[in-house]
Amino acid sequence: MPGGVSSPVRAFRAVGGTPVVIAAGAGARVTDIDGREYWDYVQAWGPLIVGHAHPEVVRAVTNAARQGLGFGAPTPAEVELARLIVEALPSVARVRFVTSGTEAVMSALRLARAVTGRPLIVKFDGCYHGHADALLARAGSGLLTLGLPASPGVPAEVAALTVTLPFNDAESVRALFEARGEAAAVAIVEPVAGNMGVVPPAPGFLEELRERTSATASLLIFDEVITGFRLGWSGAQGRYGITPDLTCLGKIIGGGLPAAAYGGRADLMAQVAPEGPVYQAGTLSGHPLAMRAGAETLRLLRRPGAYERLEALGAALEAGLRDAAARRGLPLTINRVGSMLTPFFSPGPITDSPSAQRADTRAYARFFHEMLARGVLIPPSQFEAWFLSLAHDEVAVEETVRAADAALAQV
Ligand SMILES: *Cc1c(COP(=O)(O)O)cnc(C)c1O
């Protein structure tokens, strides 16, 4: 296994050392194979918003498993999850389930290119949308130049069809769409960036994007693979009041099992096979266990007070970390939206990829290991989001802040 892992960040390359090998998780805690326990802020990189092995989710999945592990046919569970998604997201009239966020994005892009008949994709520096070729592109030397491959194996011809703009820069959105908007099939964005560390949208940025894409009849995709059902029942689009044409979901909608989805306007989704000509399929799509886990997770989130509680926990953790850094005289910039946050080792502000990159990653690495030694597992990279769950509580936050206070003294 390259790096000893099944996905790169898990290998601890950004912080040094060897990965913690996890044996089990319950609620807000995980246990490694040596029996050490940690408060967990990775939470499977976002899906576990109700915590590890929530009894109701486990019961639902276990019951479903007894009924069979998959049929390659429609099941009631996928209908139920589809209903919940359509109910939650007014912009999503119809939805197609897939197996990973990467696949959701890839499929949504194909659909956008098909319906617009245009080749060009606009994305934003520091946003991650999975590892499809079209999105492993980085900015060329100028705003209006061709994109370059961000990984060997991505043909330059493919990368050239992707334009990368600076995140949070409404002016460059305006300039690009004025110059090349008629060629742009789609702009895709994480409405709250989570993959350069948490970076909220600047006022007016998402609005500009919505306006410009509409004006040129390009589509707008919100990649809500992290933010969907995390930042509120209606995700980031509900929180910021912007209606995208298409939305990509993943992580939380699988409740910890592999599920993702893309959905949006009814007329667009009607173009997807078999109703329309845009081909997309999947043997394990809408897998009954994942659909059950997702539906049960969403039902728990729909209970009154769930998002208020996540917000309060996030605020408490943010305040605690801020105080601890102030006590230690460290320049820590904490970006938080709801239950996702990143403390950047930088005086900030952190508003885009270049400012995030200026953070002191060595300080983060030392902090990571000091936290680990104190029983707190945070993401093994400065450029990832910490996630709180409904299983975290005041005790978890207090102990985490106490650990951070001591850890920061060693940084
Ligand atoms: C995780 C993530 C993806 C990719 O999802 P996978 O299931 O890992 O393929 C896409 N977009 C965003 C915003 C993500 O955070």
The ligand as a MOL file (V3000), in Angstrom:
LIG
                    3D

  0  0  0     0  0            999 V3000
M  V30 BEGIN CTAB
M  V30 COUNTS 15 15 0 0 0
M  V30 BEGIN ATOM
M  V30 1 C -13.9640 14.8210 0.3680 0
M  V30 2 C -14.3230 15.7650 -0.6990 0
M  V30 3 C -14.5150 15.3620 -2.0290 0
M  V30 4 C -14.1860 13.9850 -2.5130 0
M  V30 5 O -14.9550 13.0120 -1.8980 0
M  V30 6 P -14.3970 11.5040 -1.8950 0
M  V30 7 O -15.5220 10.7370 -1.2950 0
M  V30 8 O -13.1540 11.5290 -1.0630 0
M  V30 9 O -14.1150 11.1220 -3.2890 0
M  V30 10 C -14.9940 16.2740 -2.9290 0
M  V30 11 N -15.2500 17.5420 -2.5770 0
M  V30 12 C -15.0550 17.9710 -1.3140 0
M  V30 13 C -15.3800 19.3810 -0.9630 0
M  V30 14 C -14.5540 17.1020 -0.3420 0
M  V30 15 O -14.2940 17.5540 0.8820 0
M  V30 END ATOM
M  V30 BEGIN BOND
M  V30 1 1 1 2
M  V30 2 1 2 3
M  V30 3 2 2 14
M  V30 4 1 3 4
M  V30 5 2 3 10
M  V30 6 1 4 5
M  V30 7 1 5 6
M  V30 8 2 6 7
M  V30 9 1 6 8
M  V30 10 1 6 9
M  V30 11 1 10 11
M  V30 12 2 11 12
M  V30 13 1 12 13
M  V30 14 1 12 14
M  V30 15 1 14 15
M  V30 END BOND
M  V30 END CTAB
M  END
